[in-house]
Amino acid sequence: MEGRRYHWVLQGLDTTVVLDLPDFEPQLFAMHAGDQLVVVDSGDGTSAALYSRRQVATVTAFDLSPMRRSQQAAWDRIFVGIDFATPRPLQSAAMRCHESGGRGVPAKQAGVRRHWSAGTVH
């Protein structure tokens, strides 16, 4: 089954990266400039591979966390029916780009100008 794949490259510093994915316990990765972290989430499970100049890839498999799943289920019950952060049709966009030639001149006759206008989303 195909899923999602995320790929990060750390540039300019050495640090510990905290990977906090829903349904799993947070994982810590000690990373150095130039290291790469690749996370694969598929039907077969979720895993992370750390590619470092200092060592060959380190792979971490994620185990589901019953506590985190329970917390998420509780939040889902609280927010049931709330339409927060859901995609809306393009026509309801609050900002739109319009093309015009200015002063009522069709865009094709004059150099096309683009301007933004704000609207209210209902």
C-alpha positions in Angstrom: 0.0 0.0 0.0 1.3 3.4 -0.9 1.4 6.1 1.8 3.2 9.3 2.5 6.9 10.0 2.5 8.6 13.0 4.2 12.2 14.0 3.6 14.1 16.6 5.6 17.8 17.8 5.3 19.3 19.6 8.2 21.5 22.5 7.2 23.9 24.7 9.2 23.6 23.2 12.7 23.8 20.2 14.9 20.7 19.5 17.0 18.2 17.0 18.3 15.1 16.8 16.2 11.9 15.7 17.9 9.6 13.9 15.5 6.1 14.0 17.0 3.6 12.1 14.8 -0.1 11.6 15.7 -0.8 8.2 17.3 2.9 7.6 18.1 5.2 8.5 21.0 7.6 11.3 20.0 11.0 10.2 18.7 14.3 12.0 19.2 17.0 12.0 16.5 20.5 13.5 17.1 21.3 15.2 13.8 24.2 17.0 12.3 24.4 19.5 9.4 23.9 17.6 6.2 22.1 14.7 7.8 18.8 13.5 6.2 15.7 12.2 7.9 13.2 10.2 5.8 9.8 9.2 7.3 7.6 6.7 5.5 4.0 6.1 6.5 2.3 3.3 4.7 -0.2 0.5 5.3 2.7 -1.6 6.5 3.6 0.8 9.3 5.5 4.0 9.9 9.3 4.2 10.1 12.1 6.8 10.0 15.6 6.5 8.5 18.4 8.8 9.5 21.1 9.1 6.9 24.3 10.6 8.3 27.8 11.1 7.0 29.0 9.7 10.3 27.1 6.3 10.0 25.1 4.2 7.7 21.3 4.7 7.9 19.6 4.1 11.2 16.0 2.9 10.9 13.5 3.4 13.6 10.1 1.6 13.4 7.2 3.4 15.2 4.9 1.5 17.5 1.3 2.8 18.0 0.8 4.5 21.4 -2.5 3.5 23.0 -2.3 6.6 25.2 -1.8 9.0 22.3 -4.6 7.3 20.3 -6.9 7.6 23.3 -6.0 11.3 23.7 -6.7 11.9 20.0 -10.0 10.1 20.2 -11.0 12.3 23.1 -10.1 15.4 21.1 -12.0 14.1 18.1 -15.1 13.7 20.3 -14.8 17.3 21.6 -14.5 18.7 18.1 -17.0 16.6 16.3 -19.1 18.6 13.9 -16.7 21.6 14.0 -15.7 22.6 10.5 -12.2 23.9 11.4 -9.4 23.9 8.9 -11.3 22.0 6.3 -10.7 22.7 2.6 -13.3 24.9 0.9 -14.2 25.3 -2.7 -11.9 27.7 -4.6 -14.8 30.1 -5.3 -15.0 30.9 -1.5 -11.4 32.1 -1.4 -10.9 35.2 0.7 -8.2 36.6 -1.7 -8.5 36.4 -5.4 -6.3 37.6 -8.2 -8.0 39.6 -11.0 -6.5 40.4 -14.4 -7.3 43.7 -16.1 -5.8 46.2 -18.5 -6.9 49.1 -16.3 -9.5 51.8 -16.9 -12.0 49.3 -18.4 -9.6 48.2 -21.2 -9.7 44.4 -21.7 -6.6 42.7 -20.5 -5.8 41.4 -24.0 -5.5 45.0 -25.4 -3.3 46.4 -22.7 -0.5 44.9 -20.7 -2.1 42.5 -18.2 -2.0 43.7 -14.7 -2.9 41.6 -11.7 -4.3 42.8 -8.5 -5.6 41.2 -5.3 -8.9 41.9 -3.6 -10.0 40.7 -0.3 -13.5 39.2 0.3 -15.4 37.7 3.1 -15.7 34.0 3.3 -19.0 32.6 4.4 
